[in-house]
Structure formats: structure tokens, C-alpha cells
């Protein structure tokens, strides 16, 4: 364990002691056991933060637990077992959801810390393990909990460490990278634990490996260049010597030997230099003598090894777009404070995607090396687990490749398109109807699984599918808590350095309140989440 400070150490010590006593009595107790993914989180430098600002730190930690930790655990179908002042323990039936929960907590903390000075940052370390444990109402026991706590202690601030058991369950199921740290011996655990660092950015492992071996690669490259330079210099000097030496002035072998002996015996004697250049009895060469012409040496041309033709890039498949006429409408509603005040907005003519961007369309961008990772799943399923920055990258690639002004829709454009010319609560009316949208209570058969196809429900009056439910959809605008000061010309409401952007539509995990055309939410700009997708707009 890398630290022993504050209540985090107390938490891990309590776990160890309690588990030891509990496990000793387990064979006779008949207590039920179960396999679970255990998530252990701990705040780095908690004691220092409390010394700096005790009341403020306590309030911030409680707010984080209330606004981030607890909701994120619930959203990923986990159960918060307990909080310990500077940490928490949670259990999950699904290792995939446990790791996603850890990633979301860490990525959200990045955005929350940007408003604070570095010395006041609250940073979690998170360890996740798969183990057979005893779960009671307000606690969990077993070596599986201890391993999770030890993994958390090994992690650096802001990181998620997982055990080999978790890795084997999730390695092909989450869009992220993993860095193996090998087997580690951890305190009070008999066998070594295989440890992996989770890299939320799929390209991060490649960058880490490149940085790790960068010095070696550079050193080897410099050595090869030096050797090549030396060989080239030697060959050049040999060639120049051969071309500059006249064949007719070369002395016989015995004279060359005499000259060599004379040269050695007269080093440092400048008065003998002329004797070396014109020995006694040897007539001086004629002044008009010219160096003989040396015929060019024929060099066989280098034959390049046969190469296979480069693989053809997949053909571009542009999203199907629906052109919409410009018009005015009443934007917002009085159902939520973030949707007020209702205000009249005029939108110019534009086009918007008939469907959310699909996995197939996203993977074309990934194949072109423009988007940072490849997604798995059905080709026609809406792409998910993308951040606002990811969506912007896709839009920029599509615009450049197709030569058209593709972009993300503005918030006003999206609501105008979602309403389909209506002003009712939903585009189909004021009351919820079954099987017209994909959300938690919008269908007769509830499902916690993501949709496997875009366009599975009826289109709105503009012919647009999934403008409510299915996946949350990123918007160009920065998120503002209400419409006070919002533009009325349909343009995006932007500002420098905004750290969160607007989401519309709701998703399969939300209830019907979220599928209303006026519903809006905000989320951290660079954070990925499973329900977050997007659709494309086009300036006409």
C-alpha cells in the first residue's frame, strides 16, 4: 500500500481486521456468500485537505458523494455499501458496470477540479476486484474486499486499477486500454495479484508504451545514424583518394618503400619536405601533364523488394440527411427551470441526420485514423460511449472527407427538428404513448440493454427517427443553467473554455420525462458515457 494516511488507512485496516474475524467463523456460520465486483475508492491527501480547510473539505466531499459517487453507482446498477469519510465501498453484479462506474467517477472529477487550485483538488484512487464475499446490509467481508483496497492503494491519483479476474471479464467489452503491471505482492494476501491499469483513452496505452521505450528507440536511432555516417564518410574519402591519384606518377614499389621510410624519418623537419616531393635522380614531372581520365564505374541499380499495394480505404458513406425549412417556434417549456424562459427563436434552413450516427459510420472514421477508437456491436446500432470532443472529431473528419460543412446541430436546431412542427409535450401529443420511443417506461417490455438498431420506432412529422430516447445526443452549445441571455437566431450559444456541453433526447436508461423535445441536460465535455451518442447537421 502506497499510503497510510487519514481515514483511508483506517478503512483498509478495519476491513482487514473485521474480515479476519468474520472469515474465521464462516465455516460454521452458514452465512450466504456470492461472487461480486468490489469497488474501493479513497481520496488522496485527505488529511492534508482537512488541515487546509476542514469545514470546506467536509462539505465538498459530502457533496461529491451525494452528486457524483452515489448516483453513478446507481446508474451502473451497483450498490453503495458504505462511505468512510474519505472513501467508499460498492459492489456490483457486473464487472463491466463496475469498471465503467470507476471510469465515470474519475473522468467527472477532472472537470470538477478545474475550478479549484491544484492544492485543493479532490482526487480519488480506485481499485476493483472480483471476489467471493459476504455481503450484509451495511458492510461486505472477505479477501476479495481486501484485494480491492490494496489495488486502490497501488493506484495513482485519478487512476483505476483492476485485478486479473476483472480484466478477464471485461477485456473485450469496454472501449478503453489496459496496461499490465504484472504480478504484485500485496499486504495480508497470500498469493500475488495480477494488476492492470485502466486507460480510458483507447490510444493511451500506445502513448504510454511509446514514452516508456522512447529513450531506447532514440538512442538506437542515433547509433545507427552515427554508424551509417561513418561508413558513408569512409567510402567518400576512399572514392576521392582513388579519383585524385594520377596513375602515371605512382612510383615503383621500391621507391614507394623508400619514400615511406624517408617520410617517417623526417617528421617535424620542414627542410626535408622538398626532398620527399622530388628525390635525387628523379626528373620533375612535366608541367603540362594531366591526370588520366578515370572511366566511370558502373553501379548496378538497387532493386526494391516487391511491395503489396496499400489496402483501399473503405468507401465513405455519408449519413442520410433530411433538409428542413427555416422557421420560428417557441423554444423551451415551464416544466423545468433549465427550460425557462420560453422564448421565440428563428432557425435558418439546414439539414439534420435522419438517424443518430451508427457504429458503422463511426468505424469508418476510426478506419481513417481520424477517430481514436473502434466500437463493437451491431453495425446499425447507434454509437455510444462517446464524449462531446469525440463527436466534434467525427464531424470535422466527415466535413473534410466529404467536402461539405457537416457539424453538430445547435440546441435551437435540435429542438426545432425534434418538435417536427408541433408545440405539444411530446411530438406525438401531450400524453405518453407506448412503443413510440426507446426509454425506460416508453415500451411495454422494459430493457436495460442498449438499442441494437437506429430507427426502430416511428419517425416524427419531419421524418426524423430517435429524436427522443435511444441515445442522448451531443449538441454544439455550451451548457447554461437556463435560457437567460440565449441567442434567438438559432445559432449556438458558445463561450471560451466551457467545460460542459448540452445533451438532448434522453436515452434507453431514462424515463419518459427525458424524451420531451424541450428536455435538456449538460455533461462534461471530455467524458464518455455509455448512453451518449450524437447526430450530424449540415449547413445548407
C-alpha positions in Angstrom: 0.0 0.0 0.0 1.4 3.3 -1.1 -0.1 5.4 1.7 -1.2 5.1 5.3 -2.8 8.4 5.9 -6.1 9.5 7.4 -9.3 7.6 7.4 -8.4 5.8 4.2 -5.9 3.7 6.1 -8.3 3.2 8.9 -10.9 2.0 6.4 -8.5 -0.6 5.0 -7.3 -1.6 8.5 -10.9 -2.1 9.7 -11.7 -4.2 6.6 -8.7 -6.4 7.3 -9.4 -6.9 10.9 -13.1 -7.4 10.5 -12.6 -9.8 7.6 -10.1 -11.9 9.5 -12.5 -12.4 12.4 -15.5 -13.0 10.1 -13.7 -15.4 7.9 -12.5 -17.4 10.8 -16.1 -18.2 11.7 -17.5 -18.6 8.3 -17.5 -22.4 8.0 -19.8 -22.7 11.0 -21.9 -19.5 10.4 -23.8 -20.6 7.3 -23.7 -17.0 6.1 -24.5 -16.7 2.3 -21.6 -15.9 0.0 -21.7 -14.5 -3.6 -19.3 -13.5 -6.3 -19.2 -9.8 -6.8 -17.1 -7.0 -8.3 -15.9 -4.8 -5.4 -15.0 -1.2 -6.0 -12.9 0.6 -3.3 -12.3 4.3 -3.6 -10.2 6.6 -1.4 -9.4 10.3 -1.5 -5.7 11.1 -1.9 -4.3 13.5 0.7 -7.5 13.7 2.7 -5.7 14.6 6.0 -3.9 17.5 4.2 -7.1 18.8 2.7 -8.8 18.7 6.1 -5.9 20.6 7.7 -6.2 23.2 5.0 -9.9 23.7 5.2 -11.7 21.3 7.5 -15.3 22.5 7.1 -14.9 23.3 3.4 -13.4 19.9 2.6 -16.0 18.0 4.6 -18.8 19.8 2.7 -17.1 19.2 -0.7 -16.7 15.5 0.0 -20.3 15.1 1.1 -21.5 16.9 -2.0 -19.3 14.7 -4.2 -20.8 11.6 -2.5 -24.3 13.0 -3.0 -24.0 14.3 -6.5 -21.4 12.0 -8.1 -20.5 8.8 -6.3 -23.9 7.6 -5.2 -25.8 8.5 -8.5 -23.0 7.0 -10.6 -23.1 3.7 -8.6 -26.8 3.5 -9.0 -26.7 4.3 -12.7 -24.4 1.4 -13.2 -26.6 -1.0 -11.2 -24.3 -1.2 -8.2 -24.9 -0.8 -4.5 -23.1 1.6 -2.3 -22.2 -0.4 0.9 -20.7 2.4 2.9 -18.8 5.6 3.0 -15.9 6.1 5.3 -15.2 9.9 5.4 -12.6 9.8 2.7 -13.6 6.7 0.8 -16.3 4.3 -0.2 -17.0 0.6 -0.9 -19.5 -0.5 -3.5 -20.5 -3.9 -5.0 -21.7 -4.8 -8.5 -23.0 -7.9 -10.1 -21.4 -6.9 -13.4 -17.6 -6.4 -13.6 -18.2 -4.3 -16.8 -20.5 -1.9 -14.9 -18.1 -1.7 -12.0 -15.2 -0.6 -14.2 -17.5 1.8 -16.2 -18.5 3.3 -12.9 -14.9 3.8 -11.8 -14.0 5.5 -15.1 -17.0 7.8 -15.0 -16.2 8.9 -11.4 -12.6 9.6 -12.3 -13.4 11.5 -15.5 -16.0 13.6 -13.8 -13.5 14.6 -11.2 -11.3 16.1 -13.9 -14.0 18.6 -14.8 -14.9 19.3 -11.2 -11.3 20.0 -10.2 -10.6 22.5 -13.0 -12.4 25.2 -11.0 -10.1 24.6 -8.0 -6.5 25.4 -7.3 -4.2 22.4 -7.6 -3.6 22.3 -3.8 -7.4 21.9 -3.3 -8.1 19.2 -5.8 -10.0 16.2 -4.5 -8.7 13.1 -6.3 -9.8 9.5 -5.9 -7.8 6.3 -6.3 -10.0 3.4 -7.2 -9.3 -0.4 -7.0 -11.7 -3.0 -8.4 -11.5 -6.8 -7.8 -13.7 -9.8 -8.4 -14.1 -11.9 -5.3 -16.3 -14.3 -3.4 -17.6 -12.2 -0.4 -20.2 -12.0 2.3 -22.5 -9.0 1.9 -24.5 -7.7 4.8 -26.8 -4.7 5.0 -24.1 -2.1 5.7 -20.8 -4.0 5.1 -19.0 -6.5 3.0 -16.4 -9.1 4.1 -13.8 -11.3 2.5 -10.4 -11.3 1.0 -12.0 -10.0 -2.2 -12.6 -6.7 -0.4 -9.0 -6.6 0.9 -7.6 -7.1 -2.6 -9.8 -4.2 -3.9 -8.5 -2.0 -1.1 -4.9 -3.0 -1.9 -5.3 -2.2 -5.6 -6.7 1.2 -4.7 -3.6 1.8 -2.6 -1.3 1.0 -5.5 -3.1 3.4 -7.9 -2.0 6.9 -8.6 -4.4 9.8 -8.1 -7.1 9.8 -10.7 -6.5 6.2 -11.8 -8.4 2.9 -11.8 -6.5 -0.3 -11.0 -8.2 -3.7 -11.6 -7.3 -7.3 -10.8 -6.7 -10.0 -13.3 -10.1 -11.5 -12.6 -11.8 -8.3 -13.6 -9.6 -7.9 -16.6 -10.5 -11.3 -18.0 -14.2 -10.4 -17.7 -14.1 -7.0 -19.4 -11.1 -7.0 -21.8 -13.3 -7.2 -25.0 -16.3 -5.4 -23.6 -15.3 -1.8 -22.8 -13.7 0.8 -25.2 -10.5 1.5 -23.3 -6.9 0.4 -23.0 -5.2 -1.7 -20.3 -1.6 -1.7 -19.1 -0.4 -4.8 -17.4 1.7 -4.1 -14.3 2.5 -7.7 -13.7 2.0 -9.7 -10.5 2.2 -7.7 -7.3 2.6 -9.0 -3.8 0.2 -7.1 -1.6 -0.1 -6.9 2.2 -2.0 -9.7 4.0 -2.8 -11.5 0.7 -1.1 -14.9 0.3 -0.9 -15.1 -3.5 0.4 -12.4 -5.8 -2.2 -10.3 -7.6 -2.1 -9.6 -11.3 -2.6 -5.9 -11.7 -3.8 -3.8 -14.6 -4.1 0.0 -15.0 -7.2 1.1 -16.9 -6.6 3.6 -19.7 -10.0 5.3 -20.6 -8.5 6.7 -23.8 -8.0 3.7 -26.1 -4.9 5.2 -27.6 -3.3 5.9 -24.2 -1.6 2.5 -23.9 0.2 3.1 -27.2 1.3 6.5 -26.0 2.5 5.1 -22.6 4.4 2.3 -24.3 6.0 4.8 -26.7 7.0 7.1 -23.9 8.4 4.2 -21.9 10.6 3.0 -24.7 11.2 6.4 -26.3 14.7 6.9 -24.9 15.8 3.4 -26.1 14.4 4.0 -29.5 16.1 7.4 -29.8 19.4 6.1 -28.6 19.3 3.2 -31.1 18.4 5.5 -33.9 21.3 7.8 -33.1 23.7 4.9 -33.0 22.5 3.6 -36.4 22.8 7.1 -37.9 26.3 7.5 -36.5 27.4 4.2 -37.9 25.9 4.9 -41.3 27.5 8.4 -41.3 30.9 6.8 -40.5 30.6 4.3 -43.3 29.5 6.9 -45.8 32.4 9.2 -44.8 34.9 6.3 -45.2 33.5 5.4 -48.7 33.5 9.0 -49.8 37.1 9.5 -48.7 38.2 6.3 -50.5 36.5 7.4 -53.7 38.1 10.8 -53.6 41.5 9.4 -53.0 41.1 7.0 -55.9 39.9 9.7 -58.3 42.6 12.2 -57.3 45.7 9.9 -57.6 47.3 10.0 -61.2 48.3 6.6 -62.4 51.5 7.8 -64.3 53.1 9.4 -61.2 52.9 6.4 -59.0 56.5 5.4 -58.1 57.6 1.8 -58.3 57.2 -0.4 -55.2 60.8 0.0 -54.1 60.7 3.8 -54.5 57.4 3.9 -52.5 59.0 2.0 -49.7 62.0 4.4 -49.7 59.6 7.4 -49.7 57.7 5.9 -46.8 60.9 5.4 -44.8 62.0 8.9 -45.6 58.7 10.3 -44.5 58.8 8.6 -41.1 62.4 9.8 -40.5 61.7 13.4 -41.3 58.5 14.0 -39.3 58.8 17.6 -37.9 61.7 18.5 -40.3 60.2 21.0 -42.7 63.5 21.4 -44.5 63.3 17.9 -45.9 59.8 18.3 -47.4 61.1 19.2 -50.9 63.3 16.1 -50.8 60.2 14.0 -50.3 58.4 15.5 -53.2 61.3 15.4 -55.7 64.0 12.8 -54.7 67.6 13.0 -56.2 67.9 11.5 -59.6 64.1 11.6 -60.3 63.3 14.2 -63.0 60.4 16.5 -62.2 57.1 15.6 -63.9 56.2 17.7 -66.9 54.2 20.8 -66.1 51.6 20.0 -68.8 50.9 16.5 -67.5 47.2 15.9 -66.8 45.6 13.4 -64.6 44.3 10.5 -66.6 40.6 10.2 -67.2 39.1 7.5 -64.9 36.2 5.7 -66.6 33.0 5.8 -64.6 32.3 2.7 -62.5 29.1 1.0 -63.4 26.9 0.5 -60.4 24.0 -2.0 -60.5 20.7 -0.3 -59.7 19.2 -1.2 -56.4 16.2 -3.5 -56.8 13.4 -2.6 -54.4 11.7 -5.5 -52.8 8.2 -6.2 -54.1 5.6 -4.5 -52.1 1.9 -5.3 -51.9 -0.4 -2.4 -52.9 -1.8 -0.5 -49.9 -5.2 -1.6 -48.7 -8.0 0.6 -50.1 -9.8 2.7 -47.5 -13.5 1.8 -47.0 -15.7 4.0 -49.2 -17.2 7.0 -47.4 -20.9 6.5 -46.5 -22.4 9.9 -45.6 -25.2 10.0 -43.1 -28.7 10.2 -44.6 -29.8 13.8 -44.1 -33.2 15.5 -44.0 -33.3 19.1 -45.2 -35.6 21.3 -43.1 -37.0 24.7 -43.9 -36.3 27.6 -41.7 -38.9 28.9 -39.3 -39.8 30.3 -35.9 -41.0 28.4 -32.9 -41.4 28.7 -29.1 -38.3 27.1 -27.6 -38.4 25.7 -24.0 -41.1 24.9 -21.5 -42.2 25.6 -18.0 -41.7 22.0 -16.8 -38.1 22.5 -15.6 -36.1 25.6 -14.5 -33.4 24.8 -17.1 -36.0 25.1 -19.9 -37.2 28.6 -19.0 -37.9 31.2 -20.1 -39.9 30.0 -23.1 -38.7 32.3 -26.0 -39.3 32.7 -29.7 -36.4 31.5 -31.9 -36.0 31.8 -35.6 -34.0 29.0 -37.3 -32.4 29.2 -40.7 -32.7 26.4 -43.3 -30.4 23.4 -42.5 -30.3 19.6 -42.8 -30.0 17.1 -39.9 -29.3 13.4 -39.8 -32.3 11.1 -40.3 -30.8 8.9 -37.6 -28.2 9.1 -34.9 -24.7 8.2 -36.1 -24.3 4.5 -36.2 -21.5 2.1 -35.2 -20.7 1.5 -38.9 -20.4 5.3 -39.6 -18.2 5.8 -36.6 -15.9 2.9 -37.6 -15.3 4.5 -41.0 -13.8 7.4 -39.1 -11.8 5.1 -37.0 -10.5 3.2 -40.0 -9.4 6.5 -41.5 -7.3 7.0 -38.3 -9.3 10.2 -37.5 -11.4 8.9 -34.6 -9.5 7.5 -31.7 -11.1 4.1 -31.3 -13.2 1.4 -32.9 -16.5 0.4 -31.4 -18.0 -3.1 -31.3 -21.6 -4.2 -31.6 -24.2 -4.2 -34.4 -23.4 -2.0 -37.4 -26.8 -0.3 -37.3 -26.8 0.3 -33.6 -26.3 4.0 -32.5 -22.8 4.7 -31.5 -22.5 5.3 -27.7 -19.9 6.0 -25.1 -18.5 9.0 -26.9 -17.7 12.4 -25.5 -18.5 15.8 -27.0 -14.9 16.0 -28.2 -15.3 12.7 -29.9 -18.4 13.8 -31.7 -16.7 17.0 -32.8 -13.8 15.0 -34.2 -16.2 12.8 -36.2 -17.9 15.9 -37.6 -14.6 17.5 -38.6 -13.5 14.3 -40.3 -16.8 14.0 -42.2 -16.7 17.6 -43.3 -13.1 17.3 -44.6 -13.6 13.9 -46.3 -17.0 14.8 -47.9 -16.1 18.4 -48.7 -19.4 19.6 -47.1 -20.0 21.8 -44.0 -21.0 19.0 -41.6 -21.2 19.8 -37.9 -23.1 19.2 -34.7 -26.6 20.8 -34.5 -27.2 23.8 -32.4 -29.5 23.4 -29.4 -32.2 25.5 -31.2 -31.9 23.5 -34.4 -32.2 20.2 -32.5 -35.4 21.2 -30.6 -36.9 22.7 -33.8 -36.2 19.4 -35.6 -37.4 17.2 -32.6 -40.7 19.1 -32.4 -41.5 18.4 -36.0 -43.6 21.5 -36.3 -45.6 20.7 -33.1 -45.8 22.5 -29.7 -47.2 19.6 -27.6 -45.3 18.0 -24.7 -44.1 15.2 -27.0 -44.0 15.4 -30.7 -46.9 12.9 -30.9 -49.1 14.7 -28.3 -49.3 15.6 -24.6 -49.6 12.1 -23.3 -47.1 9.2 -23.3 -47.9 6.5 -25.8 -46.4 3.1 -25.7 -43.8 1.9 -28.3 -43.1 5.3 -29.9 -39.7 5.9 -28.2 -36.9 3.9 -26.6 -36.8 4.8 -22.9 -37.2 3.1 -19.5 -41.0 3.3 -19.4 -41.8 4.1 -23.1 -42.2 0.5 -24.2 -44.3 -2.4 -23.0 -41.2 -4.5 -22.4 -38.6 -2.7 -20.3 -35.0 -3.3 -21.2 -31.6 -2.3 -19.7 -29.8 -3.2 -22.9 -28.8 -0.6 -25.4 -30.7 -0.5 -28.7 -29.3 -2.6 -31.5 -30.7 -0.6 -34.4 -31.4 3.0 -35.1 -34.9 3.9 -36.5 -36.7 1.1 -34.6 -39.7 3.4 -33.8 -41.9 5.8 -35.8 -40.4 9.0 -37.2 -41.7 12.4 -36.2 -43.5 14.7 -38.6 -40.2 15.8 -40.2 -39.3 12.2 -40.9 -36.6 12.1 -38.2 -36.0 8.9 -36.1 -35.0 8.7 -32.5 -35.5 12.3 -31.6 -36.4 11.2 -28.1 -34.9 8.2 -26.3 -32.4 5.6 -27.8 -29.2 7.6 -27.0 -28.5 11.1 -25.5 -27.3 13.4 -28.3 -24.5 15.9 -28.1 -25.2 19.5 -29.2 -22.8 22.2 -30.3 -23.8 24.6 -27.5 -22.1 25.1 -24.1 -24.4 24.2 -21.3 -26.1 27.0 -19.4 -28.4 26.5 -16.5 -31.3 28.3 -18.2 -32.2 30.4 -21.3 -31.5 33.8 -19.8 -29.4 35.6 -22.5 -29.7 32.8 -25.0 -29.5 33.7 -28.7 -32.8 33.9 -30.7 -31.4 33.4 -34.2 -30.8 29.6 -33.9 -27.1 29.9 -33.5 -25.0 28.0 -31.0 -24.6 29.6 -27.5 -20.8 29.3 -27.1 -18.2 30.8 -24.8 -14.4 30.3 -24.4 -13.3 27.4 -22.3 -16.7 25.9 -21.4 -16.2 22.5 -19.7 -19.7 21.1 -20.3 -21.9 20.9 -23.3 -25.6 20.2 -24.0 -27.2 16.8 -24.3 -30.7 16.3 -25.8 -33.1 13.4 -26.4 -32.7 11.2 -23.3 -31.8 7.5 -23.7 -33.0 4.0 -23.1 -31.9 4.3 -19.5 -34.0 7.4 -18.8 -37.8 7.7 -18.2 -40.3 9.5 -20.4 -39.6 12.9 -18.9 -36.3 13.0 -20.8 -37.7 12.3 -24.2 -39.6 15.6 -24.4 -38.3 17.8 -27.1 -37.7 20.6 -24.6 -35.7 18.5 -22.1 -32.1 19.4 -21.9 -29.1 18.4 -19.8 -25.3 19.1 -19.6 -22.3 16.8 -19.3 -18.6 17.2 -19.1 -17.0 17.9 -22.5 -14.3 15.2 -22.5 -16.1 12.5 -20.5 -17.5 9.4 -22.3 -20.6 7.7 -21.0 -22.4 4.6 -22.4 -25.7 6.3 -23.3 -24.1 9.3 -25.0 -24.2 9.5 -28.9 -24.9 12.2 -31.4 -26.3 13.1 -34.8 -24.9 15.3 -37.6 -26.2 18.6 -39.0 -25.3 20.2 -42.3 -25.3 23.9 -43.2 -27.2 24.5 -46.5 
